[in-house]
Amino acid sequence: MPQGVLLIGWSLEEGPVIEAKYPDWLPDFSKEAIAIFNAHSAGCRKSGAMFLSMPSVKVVSYYTGLQINKVVSVILDRAEHPAPFMEALEGLINECLKNGVDFKYEILPKIYKRLEKIGRAQTAVDKIIRLF
């Protein structure tokens, strides 16, 4: 199951900063946000999804490209398989960009709720596989 979603933006004064998170009780991921944003920047700043596994966290994230310059990152449980989340995240972000959705207030809860369903389905499949 996803633990939460972060919206990471760029500040001239501070560099990568967490602009919003969902749910609000998520711990501080400021150090991870810097690594996530920098990983996308190293990829020629092209829009797209990527998976990162750091010692403290496992993340699937999507960079919107230079025009919007935001990263939406989904914090995953360590046991999660990233592929279904990455594919779903990319589709959701592209849909939201096309419809002009406000990233801070509309997109994070929407992404979290959709990916939570994927996490539940994945957990059920993993349980079935363990039976055999």
Helices and strands as residue ranges (DSSP letters): E 2-11, E 15-22, H 30-42, E 48-53, E 58-63, E 71-76, H 82-99, I 103-107, H 108-131
